[in-house]
Amino acid sequence: MRRFRNLLMATAASIAAFGAYAEPTFAARPEGTTADVLATFTEVGTVDGAAAQPTVVGRRIVTLQEWQGKVYAGYGDWGANTGPITVSSTPANGTGFTAEFVLDTEAVEVMRPINGHLVVPHTDPRSGASDFALGTPWTESAGVGATHVFDAATLMGDDLWLVGSRGPQAVAWRSADGGATWSVALAVDPSDPGSFARFHFAAVVGGKLFVQAWTGSAGNEGRSYVFDGSSWSRGRPLVERYQQGRRPTAMSGRVVYATSPAGYAGELRVFDGKRATVARSGVLDFAVSGEQVFALGADANVWMSSDMRSWAVVAQAPLDAISITAAGNQLWVGTAASTVWRSTLG
């Protein structure tokens, strides 16, 4: 599974050169941007598993997910082959993190509440013995033999999808029995035969599932693949040439998603099944709570919108914040220093 690693690192460098995403600089906020800030953050605690990682990238809290009264943190450095990764959580109104389960993966970059479980794709399985985890109670599951698993979704409400790659192909797998057995729903070769292809996201909108193939040396294909429950067709693109796409989340009949890899700044986009539009630029991460979306800016301001057009600053995060989640009137952010902070909006 690691034979494509060197090519991945070269590809990441070339994408950065094209400006598709940017490493956060954690510089001071520009003057005049914080006049309308309504809330600040207080520290909840340090995620010990992240703090113990051997690399700077591995110590970053790149994803947070509120689920069943707890907030879970994801981290790791699959470019440096770190891991395993310990699933840790904190009570939504408490402090300190508790280790719950050890995952056989080099990184956790997304967590998905699906069908009463928290589904945790294994970004880079370490031994090939497991592809994702389900909680709680926590179990690890195999069956697809993935090289990478970047996202999970459900289309019908009782099925489960994983998307990522196996060898050089981008692959989408589907299970109709909760992950016990799997079948390949779609496999796509790289557009450059000497490279590799991946599906970085699965977006469900309008009763259809959308994926878009990304080739390491060539970027995205100009169209998506669309599954309507019985067959595949070609559809409009969700991301542009060198964008990857991350964690499409339902909101008001559409999906909201980031265009950058976890921990990097890019665009926040919205897709209605026919057309993708840019809602905001310079976004490190986002969270949807009810009919509101919160965008964590590269300047560490947290912006809120209910229509994806008008935005207002509602909170001021630590300068090294790179991830965010939300529930009700509470926000949590994760930082490059392995810490998690919480804010309560007025």
Beta strands, then each sheet from edge to edge (+ up, - down):
strand 1: 39-40
strand 2: 42-46
strand 3: 63-67
strand 4: 70-74
strand 5: 85-91
strand 6: 98-103
strand 7: 112-114
strand 8: 117-121
strand 9: 132-135
strand 10: 139-141
strand 11: 148-153
strand 12: 160-166
strand 13: 169-175
strand 14: 183-188
strand 15: 197-199
strand 16: 203-205
strand 17: 208-211
strand 18: 213-215
strand 19: 219-220
strand 20: 224-227
strand 21: 232-235
strand 22: 246-251
strand 23: 254-258
strand 24: 266-271
strand 25: 276-289
strand 26: 292-297
strand 27: 301-305
strand 28: 312-316
strand 29: 321-327
strand 30: 330-335
strand 31: 339-344
sheet 1: 1+ 28+ 27- 26+ 25- 24+ 23- 22+
sheet 2: 2+ 31- 30+ 29-
sheet 3: 3+ 4- 5+ 6-
sheet 4: 7+ 8- 9+ 10-
sheet 5: 11+ 12- 13+ 14-
sheet 6: 15+ 18- 19+
sheet 7: 16+ 17- 20+ 21-
end
